[in-house]
Amino acid sequence: MEEGICLMIRLSDYFSITRGDAKNLTKKVSSDSHEAVRLLSATADKNGGNKFVIPEEGETVYKNLITINNNGSVGFVFYHPYKFIASSDVTIIQPKDGQLLDTEMALYLKVVIEKQRQSFMYGYKISNDRLKNIQLDIPLLPTGNKIDWEYMRRVISDSHKKMALLPKTSNKLGNSLDLNSKKWKMFNIGGENGILTISSGVRLTKENMNKGNIPFIGATDKNNGITNWVSNKNKSLDNNVLGVNYNGSVVKNFYHPYNAIFSDDVKRIHIKDKSVKASAEMYIFLKCAFLQLEETYQYGFKFNADRMKNQKLLLPMDSKGNPDWNFMESYIKSLPNGDLI
């Protein structure tokens, strides 16, 4: 396939530009309802905002798009794979060719657009006219003056592959295991094509806990997730499972080879493919992959079941394009004291 050439383009020639229309920001009340969406304002923190609200009539709900701060923390760019509304100090950027963004494309655009941020510092607001005329260095296809989205994806994907989750080590047989020797791929966590199953915990208040010897797993980042010892049993009783916090210490996760029950703030993760004999080492590898998502899901941005289902993990793949579980297991075993994990 012939690759495109990076050229300077005008933002408004290839992207539609829309201001957010959320009103009465200070009066909006936080909500944990499944209908709540993220509220974005012109901040440089928390991926543009960490408050979840119920949209009011007339407020436009967006999803899977990029935003630029026009005011406040001017020029900061964020990608939002989730549903959101935005204040009038935030501009929503959407490809005119109808391309649906994925994480790699969005990250490429974020880097390119934020290069212009220096031009809009020291109170120099980004008006609609200024934004329309921003010049971006974007790859275009050789013919048709269309954006080369696949080139963007490859650039970011190749960068991800070079970021080793763990250092290169040698196993006990003396064979070198190198993460960079594998091809990597973004895999859906949940949904029809997902590689994992996501199961909920069960709410159990302190008043209803009975002392016992069963670990109770809560949304903590300490003690392997164990917050109490109980004799209670419920439908969350599980073992050989990864417990991922969706509340509290969000995205922190622990492997549990033993029987335990789980708080409703913790999701239970299992390898979906029943032909795979899921081992401790596979789950430890997944633990590391999940931890790469911490920056996305911080500041109160809950990692709930819907978001997990739509999230992707970067993992090594086998020759058929499936997760290479055997390699993951062997890699963890190759680490010092890997047999004690």
C-alpha positions in Angstrom: 0.0 0.0 0.0 1.4 3.4 -1.0 1.9 5.7 2.0 0.7 9.3 2.1 2.7 12.4 2.6 2.5 14.7 5.6 1.4 18.2 4.5 0.2 21.3 6.3 -3.6 21.6 6.1 -6.2 24.0 7.5 -8.1 22.4 10.3 -11.5 23.5 9.1 -10.9 22.0 5.6 -10.9 18.5 7.1 -12.7 18.7 10.4 -16.0 20.2 11.5 -15.8 22.6 14.5 -18.6 22.8 17.0 -18.7 24.6 20.4 -20.2 22.8 23.3 -23.7 23.9 24.4 -23.9 22.7 28.1 -25.5 25.4 30.2 -25.7 26.3 33.9 -22.5 24.4 34.8 -22.3 25.4 38.5 -25.9 24.2 39.0 -25.4 20.8 37.6 -25.5 18.0 40.2 -23.3 14.9 40.1 -25.0 11.6 39.3 -24.1 7.9 39.4 -27.0 7.1 37.1 -26.2 4.9 34.0 -27.7 7.9 32.0 -25.1 10.3 33.3 -22.4 11.5 30.9 -19.1 13.3 31.5 -19.2 17.1 31.7 -16.2 18.8 30.1 -15.0 22.3 30.8 -11.8 24.2 29.8 -9.5 22.5 32.3 -6.1 20.9 31.7 -6.7 18.3 34.3 -8.8 15.1 34.5 -9.1 14.6 30.8 -11.1 17.8 30.6 -13.4 17.2 33.5 -14.4 14.5 36.0 -18.0 15.4 36.8 -20.9 13.1 35.6 -24.3 14.7 35.1 -27.6 14.0 33.5 -27.8 16.0 30.2 -30.6 18.6 30.1 -32.9 19.2 27.1 -31.1 20.9 24.3 -27.6 19.8 25.4 -25.8 17.8 22.7 -24.3 14.5 23.8 -21.1 13.5 21.9 -19.0 10.3 21.9 -15.7 9.1 20.5 -14.4 12.6 19.5 -11.6 15.0 20.3 -12.1 18.3 22.1 -9.9 21.5 22.2 -10.1 24.0 25.1 -10.9 27.5 23.7 -10.6 29.3 27.0 -9.2 28.6 30.5 -6.4 26.0 29.8 -6.2 27.1 26.2 -5.1 24.7 23.5 -5.3 21.4 25.5 -6.6 18.5 23.5 -8.4 15.4 24.9 -9.9 12.3 23.4 -13.2 11.0 24.7 -14.3 7.5 23.8 -17.2 7.8 26.2 -20.4 10.0 26.1 -19.9 13.6 27.1 -21.4 17.1 27.0 -19.2 20.2 26.9 -19.3 23.9 27.9 -19.1 26.7 25.4 -15.4 27.0 26.3 -14.7 23.7 24.6 -14.7 22.9 20.9 -15.6 19.4 19.5 -13.6 18.3 16.5 -15.1 15.8 14.1 -13.6 14.4 10.8 -15.6 15.6 7.8 -15.1 12.3 6.0 -17.1 10.4 8.6 -14.1 8.5 9.9 -14.8 6.9 13.3 -11.8 7.5 15.5 -10.0 4.9 17.4 -7.4 5.4 20.2 -4.4 5.4 17.9 -5.9 8.0 15.4 -7.1 10.2 18.3 -3.6 10.2 20.0 -1.9 11.1 16.7 -4.3 14.1 16.3 -3.9 15.1 19.9 -0.1 15.4 19.5 -0.4 17.3 16.2 -3.0 19.8 17.4 -1.3 20.4 20.8 1.8 21.5 18.9 -0.2 24.7 18.2 -0.9 25.3 21.9 2.1 27.6 22.3 0.5 30.1 19.9 -2.5 30.4 22.2 -0.9 31.1 25.6 -1.0 34.0 27.9 -4.7 34.8 27.6 -4.8 34.6 23.8 -8.1 32.8 23.5 -8.9 30.4 20.6 -11.8 32.0 18.8 -13.8 30.1 16.2 -12.1 32.0 13.4 -8.6 31.3 14.8 -9.4 27.7 15.3 -10.6 27.3 11.7 -7.3 28.5 10.4 -5.0 26.5 12.5 -2.4 24.7 10.3 -1.8 21.0 11.0 0.9 18.6 9.8 -1.4 15.7 8.7 -0.7 12.7 6.5 -2.7 12.6 3.3 -3.2 9.9 0.8 -1.3 10.2 -2.5 -4.5 10.7 -4.4 -7.7 12.5 -3.5 -6.4 14.8 -0.8 -7.9 12.5 1.9 -6.5 11.9 5.3 -4.4 8.8 5.6 -6.0 7.4 8.8 -4.2 4.0 8.5 -0.8 5.8 8.6 -1.8 7.5 11.8 -2.8 4.2 13.3 0.4 2.5 12.3 2.6 5.3 13.8 0.9 5.2 17.2 0.6 1.4 17.2 4.3 1.0 16.4 5.1 3.3 19.3 3.0 1.2 21.6 4.7 -2.0 20.6 8.1 -0.4 21.5 6.9 0.3 25.0 7.7 -2.8 26.9 5.4 -3.5 29.9 8.3 -5.2 31.7 12.0 -5.4 31.1 13.7 -8.0 29.0 14.7 -11.0 31.1 16.0 -14.5 30.8 14.1 -17.6 32.0 15.6 -20.5 34.0 16.4 -22.4 30.8 18.6 -19.5 29.6 16.3 -18.6 26.7 15.8 -14.9 26.2 12.2 -13.7 26.2 11.8 -10.3 24.6 8.5 -8.4 24.5 9.6 -6.6 21.4 10.0 -9.8 19.6 6.2 -10.2 19.5 3.6 -8.5 17.4 1.1 -6.6 19.5 -2.5 -5.8 19.0 -5.3 -3.8 20.7 -7.9 -6.3 21.9 -11.5 -5.5 23.0 -11.9 -6.3 26.7 -15.7 -7.1 26.6 -18.6 -7.3 24.1 -19.2 -9.9 21.5 -15.6 -9.8 20.2 -14.0 -9.3 23.7 -11.3 -11.5 25.1 -12.5 -11.3 28.7 -15.7 -11.7 30.7 -16.7 -9.0 33.1 -18.8 -9.9 36.2 -20.0 -7.7 39.0 -19.3 -8.0 42.7 -22.1 -7.8 45.3 -22.8 -4.9 47.8 -22.0 -5.9 51.4 -22.1 -3.3 54.1 -20.0 -3.5 57.2 -23.1 -3.9 59.3 -23.9 -7.1 57.4 -20.4 -8.6 57.5 -19.9 -11.7 59.6 -16.4 -12.5 60.8 -14.8 -15.5 59.1 -11.9 -16.7 56.9 -13.1 -15.7 53.4 -11.3 -12.7 51.9 -13.6 -9.8 51.1 -12.2 -7.8 48.1 -12.8 -4.1 48.1 -11.7 -1.2 46.0 -8.3 -0.6 47.6 -4.8 -0.5 46.3 -3.3 -2.4 49.3 -3.2 -5.9 50.8 -3.9 -7.6 47.5 -7.4 -6.0 47.5 -8.4 -7.6 50.8 -10.3 -5.2 53.1 -11.9 -7.7 55.5 -12.3 -11.4 56.4 -15.9 -12.7 56.4 -18.0 -15.9 56.6 -20.6 -14.4 54.2 -21.2 -16.0 50.8 -22.9 -14.6 47.8 -22.9 -15.0 44.0 -19.6 -13.1 43.7 -17.7 -16.0 45.3 -14.9 -16.7 42.9 -11.3 -17.9 42.5 -8.6 -17.8 39.8 -9.8 -14.4 38.9 -8.5 -10.8 38.4 -10.4 -8.3 40.5 -10.3 -4.8 38.9 -11.4 -1.7 40.8 -14.0 0.4 39.0 -14.4 2.7 41.9 -12.1 3.9 44.7 -8.6 3.2 43.6 -9.8 2.9 40.0 -8.0 0.4 37.7 -5.9 -1.0 40.5 -6.3 -4.8 40.3 -5.1 -8.0 42.0 -5.0 -11.7 41.2 -7.0 -14.0 43.5 -6.2 -17.7 43.2 -8.2 -18.4 46.4 -12.0 -18.3 47.0 -13.1 -14.7 47.8 -16.2 -12.6 47.6 -16.1 -9.2 45.9 -17.5 -5.7 46.6 -19.8 -4.1 44.1 -16.9 -1.6 43.5 -14.8 -4.4 42.0 -15.3 -6.2 38.7 -14.3 -9.9 38.3 -12.3 -10.5 35.1 -11.9 -14.0 33.5 -10.3 -15.1 30.3 -13.2 -15.7 28.0 -11.7 -18.5 25.8 -12.6 -21.8 27.6 -9.9 -23.7 25.6 -7.3 -21.6 27.5 -6.2 -23.1 30.8 -6.0 -19.8 32.6 -3.0 -19.6 34.9 -1.8 -17.2 37.5 0.9 -16.0 35.1 -1.6 -15.0 32.4 -3.6 -13.0 34.9 -0.5 -11.3 36.2 0.3 -10.2 32.7 -3.2 -8.9 32.3 -2.8 -7.0 35.6 0.1 -5.1 34.0 -1.9 -4.4 30.9 -4.8 -3.0 32.9 -2.5 -0.8 34.9 -1.5 1.0 31.6 -5.1 2.5 31.7 -4.6 4.3 35.0 -4.1 7.7 33.5 -7.4 7.5 31.5 -9.5 6.4 34.5 -8.4 8.7 37.3 -10.0 11.6 39.2 -13.3 9.9 39.9 -13.8 8.6 36.3 -15.3 5.2 37.1 -14.1 2.2 35.2 -17.6 0.6 35.1 -18.8 -2.4 33.1 -19.9 -0.4 30.1 -16.6 1.4 29.8 -14.7 -1.8 30.4 -16.6 -3.5 27.6 -15.6 -0.7 25.2 -12.0 -0.4 26.4 -9.1 -2.1 24.6 -5.9 -3.7 26.0 -2.6 -3.9 24.2 -1.4 -7.5 24.3 1.0 -9.8 22.3 -0.8 -11.8 19.6 -0.2 -15.2 18.1 0.0 -16.1 14.4 -3.8 -16.2 14.1 -4.3 -12.7 15.5 -5.5 -14.0 18.9 -4.0 -13.1 22.3 -0.8 -15.1 22.8 -1.6 -16.5 26.2 1.2 -19.0 26.1 3.8 -16.3 25.5 2.3 -14.2 28.4 2.5 -17.2 30.7 6.1 -18.0 29.7 7.1 -14.4 30.0 5.9 -14.0 33.6 7.5 -17.4 34.5 10.8 -16.1 33.1 10.9 -13.3 35.6 12.9 -13.6 38.9 10.8 -15.7 41.3 8.1 -15.9 38.7 7.1 -19.3 40.1 6.3 -17.6 43.4 3.7 -15.2 42.0 
